[in-house]
Amino acid sequence: CVCVMGPAGCGKSTLIRSLVKIYTGQNLGDAKGPITVIAGRKKRITFFECPLDLPSMTDMSKVADLVILMIDASYGFEMETFEFLNLLQLHGMPKVVGVLSHLDAFKQNKLLQNTKKALKNRFWTEIYKGAKLFDLSGIVNGKYLKHEVKRLSLYIGRVKFRPLVWRNTHPFLVVDRVEDVSGKGSKETDETKDVALYGYVRG
Protein backbone atom coordinates (compact mmCIF):
# COMPACT_ATOMS: atom_id res chain seq x y z
CA CYS A 1 0.00 0.00 0.00
CA VAL A 2 1.58 3.26 -1.18
CA CYS A 3 0.04 6.49 0.09
CA VAL A 4 0.60 9.67 -1.94
CA MET A 5 0.15 12.64 0.38
CA GLY A 6 0.57 16.36 -0.12
CA PRO A 7 -1.26 19.68 0.02
CA ALA A 8 -3.76 20.67 -2.66
CA GLY A 9 -2.30 21.46 -6.09
CA CYS A 10 1.12 19.87 -5.50
CA GLY A 11 0.66 17.19 -8.21
CA LYS A 12 -0.54 14.03 -6.41
CA SER A 13 -2.91 12.88 -9.18
CA THR A 14 -0.29 13.65 -11.84
CA LEU A 15 2.27 11.53 -9.99
CA ILE A 16 -0.15 8.58 -9.66
CA ARG A 17 -1.00 8.83 -13.38
CA SER A 18 2.71 8.93 -14.25
CA LEU A 19 3.51 5.89 -12.04
CA VAL A 20 0.59 3.90 -13.50
CA LYS A 21 1.89 4.68 -16.99
CA ILE A 22 5.36 3.36 -16.02
CA TYR A 23 3.99 0.13 -14.51
CA THR A 24 1.23 -0.66 -17.01
CA GLY A 25 1.91 1.36 -20.15
CA GLN A 26 -1.71 2.60 -19.95
CA ASN A 27 -2.83 6.21 -19.85
CA LEU A 28 -5.04 6.78 -16.83
CA GLY A 29 -7.69 9.46 -17.35
CA ASP A 30 -8.78 10.10 -13.79
CA ALA A 31 -6.87 8.92 -10.71
CA LYS A 32 -9.96 8.23 -8.58
CA GLY A 33 -10.00 5.70 -5.76
CA PRO A 34 -7.29 3.19 -4.87
CA ILE A 35 -5.44 1.95 -7.96
CA THR A 36 -3.69 -1.45 -7.88
CA VAL A 37 -0.92 -2.32 -10.36
CA ILE A 38 1.21 -5.45 -10.77
CA ALA A 39 4.85 -4.51 -10.21
CA GLY A 40 6.40 -7.99 -10.39
CA ARG A 41 5.68 -11.70 -10.12
CA LYS A 42 4.96 -11.52 -6.42
CA LYS A 43 4.34 -7.81 -5.95
CA ARG A 44 1.19 -5.77 -6.27
CA ILE A 45 1.12 -2.08 -5.39
CA THR A 46 -2.00 -0.16 -4.42
CA PHE A 47 -1.77 3.63 -4.74
CA PHE A 48 -3.96 5.68 -2.41
CA GLU A 49 -4.25 9.43 -2.86
CA CYS A 50 -4.67 10.77 0.66
CA PRO A 51 -7.50 13.33 1.09
CA LEU A 52 -6.68 16.32 3.29
CA ASP A 53 -9.26 15.74 6.03
CA LEU A 54 -8.16 14.45 9.43
CA PRO A 55 -10.11 11.13 9.45
CA SER A 56 -8.66 10.15 6.04
CA MET A 57 -5.14 11.12 7.10
CA THR A 58 -5.53 9.03 10.29
CA ASP A 59 -6.74 6.03 8.27
CA MET A 60 -3.87 6.30 5.80
CA SER A 61 -1.29 6.64 8.58
CA LYS A 62 -2.48 3.28 9.97
CA VAL A 63 -2.25 1.30 6.72
CA ALA A 64 0.42 2.78 4.43
CA ASP A 65 3.58 0.68 3.93
CA LEU A 66 5.26 3.51 2.02
CA VAL A 67 4.36 7.20 2.11
CA ILE A 68 5.26 9.44 -0.82
CA LEU A 69 5.23 12.92 0.69
CA MET A 70 4.81 15.53 -2.05
CA ILE A 71 6.28 18.96 -1.38
CA ASP A 72 5.60 21.99 -3.58
CA ALA A 73 9.14 23.34 -3.92
CA SER A 74 7.90 26.80 -4.97
CA TYR A 75 6.00 27.09 -1.65
CA GLY A 76 7.75 24.80 0.84
CA PHE A 77 6.29 22.69 3.63
CA GLU A 78 2.64 23.25 4.53
CA MET A 79 0.64 22.64 7.69
CA GLU A 80 -1.04 19.44 6.38
CA THR A 81 2.36 17.84 5.83
CA PHE A 82 3.39 18.34 9.46
CA GLU A 83 0.00 17.11 10.72
CA PHE A 84 0.35 13.96 8.64
CA LEU A 85 3.93 13.37 9.87
CA ASN A 86 2.67 13.60 13.48
CA LEU A 87 -0.01 11.00 12.71
CA LEU A 88 2.59 8.72 11.10
CA GLN A 89 4.79 8.92 14.20
CA LEU A 90 1.81 8.01 16.40
CA HIS A 91 1.05 4.93 14.29
CA GLY A 92 4.47 3.33 14.05
CA MET A 93 6.19 5.47 11.34
CA PRO A 94 6.30 3.58 8.01
CA LYS A 95 8.86 4.31 5.27
CA VAL A 96 8.63 7.89 4.00
CA VAL A 97 10.12 9.33 0.80
CA GLY A 98 9.87 12.94 -0.29
CA VAL A 99 9.10 14.21 -3.78
CA LEU A 100 9.78 17.83 -4.74
CA SER A 101 7.42 19.11 -7.43
CA HIS A 102 7.10 22.44 -9.30
CA LEU A 103 10.88 22.78 -9.67
CA ASP A 104 10.30 24.25 -13.15
CA ALA A 105 9.01 27.42 -11.42
CA PHE A 106 12.63 28.38 -10.63
CA LYS A 107 14.35 30.24 -13.46
CA GLN A 108 17.71 30.81 -11.71
CA ASN A 109 19.83 27.73 -11.11
CA LYS A 110 21.44 29.14 -7.93
CA LEU A 111 18.04 29.82 -6.33
CA LEU A 112 16.88 26.30 -7.30
CA GLN A 113 19.94 24.66 -5.69
CA ASN A 114 19.59 26.73 -2.49
CA THR A 115 15.86 25.92 -2.22
CA LYS A 116 16.45 22.19 -2.74
CA LYS A 117 19.19 22.20 -0.10
CA ALA A 118 16.99 24.04 2.43
CA LEU A 119 14.02 21.70 1.80
CA LYS A 120 16.26 18.63 2.07
CA ASN A 121 17.65 19.77 5.43
CA ARG A 122 14.13 20.44 6.73
CA PHE A 123 12.92 17.07 5.44
CA TRP A 124 15.82 15.29 7.13
CA THR A 125 15.04 17.12 10.40
CA GLU A 126 11.43 15.89 10.28
CA ILE A 127 12.08 12.26 9.15
CA TYR A 128 15.70 11.15 9.64
CA LYS A 129 19.08 12.15 8.22
CA GLY A 130 19.53 10.56 4.82
CA ALA A 131 15.81 10.09 3.97
CA LYS A 132 15.25 9.75 0.22
CA LEU A 133 14.14 12.87 -1.66
CA PHE A 134 13.25 12.79 -5.37
CA ASP A 135 12.94 15.69 -7.83
CA LEU A 136 10.20 16.16 -10.41
CA SER A 137 11.20 19.07 -12.59
CA GLY A 138 8.56 19.44 -15.29
CA ILE A 139 5.36 18.11 -16.87
CA VAL A 140 5.02 16.88 -20.47
CA ASN A 141 1.58 15.84 -21.83
CA GLY A 142 0.04 15.90 -18.36
CA LYS A 143 2.69 13.61 -16.81
CA TYR A 144 6.06 14.04 -15.13
CA LEU A 145 9.24 13.32 -17.08
CA LYS A 146 9.61 9.60 -17.73
CA HIS A 147 13.20 9.16 -16.47
CA GLU A 148 12.40 10.95 -13.18
CA VAL A 149 9.30 8.84 -12.51
CA LYS A 150 11.26 5.70 -13.50
CA ARG A 151 13.79 6.40 -10.72
CA LEU A 152 10.96 6.66 -8.18
CA SER A 153 9.27 3.48 -9.47
CA LEU A 154 12.56 1.54 -9.18
CA TYR A 155 12.91 2.70 -5.58
CA ILE A 156 9.29 1.65 -4.80
CA GLY A 157 10.05 -1.78 -6.31
CA ARG A 158 13.22 -2.30 -4.27
CA VAL A 159 12.30 -0.80 -0.91
CA LYS A 160 12.27 -3.18 2.07
CA PHE A 161 9.61 -2.79 4.77
CA ARG A 162 10.36 -3.51 8.40
CA PRO A 163 7.58 -4.96 10.56
CA LEU A 164 5.96 -2.24 12.64
CA VAL A 165 5.25 -3.30 16.23
CA TRP A 166 2.41 -0.78 16.59
CA ARG A 167 0.63 -2.20 13.51
CA ASN A 168 0.92 -5.81 14.66
CA THR A 169 -0.70 -4.99 17.99
CA HIS A 170 -3.47 -2.76 16.52
CA PRO A 171 -5.51 -4.59 13.85
CA PHE A 172 -7.17 -2.34 11.29
CA LEU A 173 -9.61 -2.85 8.42
CA VAL A 174 -8.95 -1.11 5.10
CA VAL A 175 -11.99 -0.73 2.86
CA ASP A 176 -11.05 0.28 -0.67
CA ARG A 177 -14.44 -0.29 -2.34
CA VAL A 178 -18.04 0.09 -1.19
CA GLU A 179 -20.96 -1.27 -3.23
CA ASP A 180 -24.70 -0.93 -2.72
CA VAL A 181 -26.06 -4.48 -3.13
CA SER A 182 -29.67 -3.76 -2.14
CA GLY A 183 -32.29 -5.67 -4.14
CA LYS A 184 -33.53 -3.99 -7.32
CA GLY A 185 -37.06 -3.92 -5.90
CA SER A 186 -36.13 -1.80 -2.88
CA LYS A 187 -37.35 1.79 -2.83
CA GLU A 188 -35.06 4.70 -2.02
CA THR A 189 -37.33 5.70 0.84
CA ASP A 190 -36.42 2.50 2.73
CA GLU A 191 -34.54 3.06 5.97
CA THR A 192 -32.08 0.20 5.40
CA LYS A 193 -29.66 -0.71 2.62
CA ASP A 194 -27.41 -3.69 1.98
CA VAL A 195 -23.83 -2.60 1.46
CA ALA A 196 -20.83 -4.77 0.56
CA LEU A 197 -17.40 -3.64 1.75
CA TYR A 198 -14.28 -4.86 -0.06
CA GLY A 199 -10.78 -4.57 1.35
CA TYR A 200 -8.36 -6.30 3.67
CA VAL A 201 -7.41 -6.57 7.33
CA ARG A 202 -4.09 -5.38 8.67
CA GLY A 203 -2.35 -6.53 11.83
NUZA-490945 format. One record per residue (C-alpha): residue in three letters; x, y, z. Coordinates in steps of 0.2 Angstrom, whole numbers, plus 2048, in hexadecimal, padded with zeros to 3 digits. Each point is the difference from the previous one (the first is absolute). Layout:
% NUZA-490945
AlaXYZ...
***
This chain:
% NUZA-490945
Cys800800800Val8088107FACys7F8810806Val8038107F6Met7FE80F80CGly8028137FDPro7F7810801Ala7F38057F3Gly8078047EFCys8127F8802Gly7FD7F37F3Lys7FA7F0809Ser7F47FA7F2Thr80E8047F3Leu80C7F6809Ile7F47F1802Arg7FC8017EDSer8138017FCLeu8047F080BVal7F17F67F9Lys8068047EEIle8127FA805Tyr7F97F0807Thr7F27FC7F4Gly80480A7F0Gln7ED806801Asn7FB812801Leu7F580380FGly7F380D7FDAsp7FA803812Ala80A7FB80FLys7F07FC80BGly8007F380EPro80E7F4805Ile8097FA7F0Thr8097EF801Val80D7FB7F3Ile80B7F17FEAla812804803Gly8087EF7FFArg7FC7ED801Lys7FD801813Lys7FD813802Arg7F080A7FFIle800813804Thr7F0809805Phe8018137FEPhe7F580A80CGlu7FF8137FECys7FE807811Pro7F280D802Leu80480F80BAsp7F37FD80ELeu8057F9811Pro7F67F0800Ser8087FB7EFMet811805806Thr7FE7F580FAsp7FA7F17F6Met80F8017F4Ser80D80280ELys7FA7EF807Val8017F67F0Ala80D8087F4Asp8107F57FELeu80880F7F6Val7FC812801Ile80480B7F1Leu800812807Met7FE80D7F3Ile807811803Asp7FD80F7F5Ala8128077FESer7F98117FBTyr7F7801811Gly8097F580CPhe7F87F580EGlu7EE803805Met7F67FD80FGlu7F87F07FAThr8117F87FDPhe805803812Glu7EF7FA807Phe8027F07F5Leu8127FD806Asn7F9801812Leu7F37F37FDLeu80D7F57F7Gln80B801810Leu7F17FB80BHis7FC7F17F5Gly8117F87FFMet80980A7F3Pro8007F77EFLys80D8047F2Val7FF8117FAVal8088087F0Gly7FE8127FBVal7FD8067EELeu8038127FBSer7F48077F3His7FE8107F6Leu8138027FFAsp7FD8077EEAla7FA810809Phe812805804Lys8098097F2Gln811803808Asn80A7F1803Lys808807810Leu7EF803808Leu7FA7EF7FCGln8107F7808Asn7FE80B810Thr7ED7FC801Lys8037ED7FDLys80E80080DAla7F580980DLeu7F17F47FDLys80B7F1801Asn807806811Arg7EF803807Phe7FA7EF7F9Trp80E7F7809Thr7FC80A810Glu7EE7F97FFIle8037EE7FBTyr8137FB802Lys8108057F9Gly8037F87EFAla7ED7FD7FCLys7FD7FF7EDLeu7FB80F7F7Phe7FB8007EDAsp7FF80E7F4Leu7F28037F3Ser80580E7F5Gly7F38027F3Ile7F07FA7F8Val7FE7F97EEAsn7EF7FB7F9Gly7F8801811Lys80D7F4808Tyr811802808Leu8107FD7F7Lys8027ED7FCHis8127FE807Glu7FC809810Val7F07F5803Lys80A7F17FCArg80D80380DLeu7F280180DSer7F77F07FALeu8117F7801Tyr802806812Ile7ED7FA804Gly8047EF7F8Arg8107FD80BVal7FB808810Lys8007F480FPhe7F380280EArg8047FC812Pro7F27F980BLeu7F880E80AVal7FC7FA812Trp7F280D802Arg7F77F97F1Asn8027EE805Thr7F7804811His7F380B7F9Pro7F57F77F2Phe7F880B7F3Leu7F47FE7F2Val8038087F0Val7F18027F4Asp8058057EFArg7EF7FE7F7Val7EE801806Glu7F17FA7F6Asp7ED801802Val7FA7EF7FESer7EE803805Gly7F37F77F6Lys7F98087F0Gly7EF800807Ser80480B810Lys7FA812800Glu80C80F804Thr7F480480EAsp8057F180AGlu809802810Thr80D7F27FDLys80C7FB7F2Asp80B7F27FDVal8128057FDAla80F7F57FCLeu811806806Tyr8107FA7F7Gly811801807Tyr80C7F880BVal8057FE813Arg811806806Gly8087FA810
***
